[in-house]
Amino acid sequence: MAQVRLSYIGQLTQLRNSKAVQIRPVAPRDAEAVQAFVRGLSISSRYFRFMMGISQLSDDMLARFTNPRAGREGVLVAWAAEPSIDSTLIGMAQYVADETGGSCDFAVVVSDPWQRQGLGRRLVSDLIRIAAQDRITCMHADVLADNYAMRGLAEKLGCELHVNPQLPFLLRLSRPLVAPAPEYFDALGSGVVAERQPLSPHEFHRA
């Protein structure tokens, strides 16, 4: 993800509650904040995200979250204000490419007091752009069938939902991605910064 040059990444943006947040790629220095974020999630939010009963990230998981492999993994973090000693991490989205590099798993989680403010959708929308720039053609996720918040978000993002026939308590969410035009990568290599534009209906609902 190091090659991504989106000018809006890191800028402050406003949510439905009128509060400002900053979304940017994770950095190794965020390890303590990421761990505190996971510890601060409610039991149900942690379970829906990790599908197992954990209270914090293991050392290996924390290292993986804060040191994603460029071009194959991406992690975005959202802060309640411009990062400083007193800022708070309130959301995180991640994708991990499969062995072929053509598709990826994705996940998102938002701090409980900040849920239902549009932050999850914003995080995943930005993650979609980064994955597409890394030439990912499809994103998918396995979620618990009773994770209605994630199901609702998936529908808003144009994902298809299918019940896992072997594990009916799981749903598979999938969404094809629209690759940027070749000219985009030429501009990227020359250092031209891409400006943020609203996702088009074609980007959100490609069949």
Secondary structure, 3 states (H helix, E strand, C coil): CCCCCECCCCCEEECCCCCEEEEEECCHHHHHHHHHHHHHCCHHHHHHHHCCCCCCCCHHHHHHHHCCCCCCEEEEEEECCCCCCCCCEEEEEEEEECCCCCEEEEEEEECHHHCCCCHHHHHHHHHHHHHHHCCCCEEEEEEECCCHHHHHHHHHCCCEEEECCCCCCEEEEEEECCCCCHHHHHHHHCCCCECCCCCCHHHHHCC
